[in-house]
Amino acid sequence: MKADTHPDYHMIKVQMTDGTVFETRSTWGKEGDTLQLDIDPTAHPAWTGGTGKMLDSGGQVARFNKRFGGLSLSKK
């Protein structure tokens, strides 16, 4: 096997959004660096069952009519 083909795999600290910290091995950063997460399983609605909703103003038909409302299929 060729030498120096694999990245450096070392211990880092991961800080969750609630402030808890744990150690893991990673290729990210340098030995002893701290990775601060913006989104993690303790805060993201996909894991917490949040009620985030996409706003849909009028639905698909209204959006279509707004975009193509001036078009007609009749011959002039």
N, C-alpha and C positions, 0 to 999 in steps of 0.2 A: 504494500500500500504506500502511496506517496506521502511524504512528510508535509506537514502544514496545510492539509486540505480541509481540516475541520476547524470551525471557529472555536474560540476560547469559551469554555463552559465553566462558569464560576458561580459563587454564592452572591445573591443580591437580596435586598429587603424590598418588600412590596407594601405600600401604605394604602389601605382602603379609604373610602370617603368618610367613614366614621372614625378614622384615626387609628384603628387597629393595624398592627404591623406583623408580618410573618416573613420568614426567610425561605427562599427557594433557589434552585439552580437555574441559570439562564445564560443566554449569549448576549443579552441586553447590557449595555453599559460596561462598567469595570467592576472588579471585585469590591464589594462593600457599598456600592451605590444604592440609592433608594428610589424606586419607581413609584411615583404618586399617581394613583388612578383617579380619573375624572368620573368614570362610570364603572360600577361594579355590581355584583349580585345583591348587595345590601341596599342599593339605591335605585336601580333601574326597574321601571315598571314591568318589563318582560319577566323578571324574576319575582317581583313583589306583588304582582297581581293588581297593579295600578289601573286607574280608570282613564288613561290618556286616550283621547279621541281625536280623529282627524276631522277637521271642519270641512264640510261639504256644502257649499252655498248653492242650493238649487238642484243638485244632482246632475247626472250625466246628460239627460235630455235638455235641461236648461243651459248647460255648458255648450252642448252642440248647437242649440239655437242661437246662442250668443255669438258663437264663432262663425256659423254658416247661415244665419237667419236671412241674409239678403239674397241668397241664391234661390233660383227657381228652376224647375225642370221643364217648364212650358216654353214653347217656341215663340219668339217675338216677331 
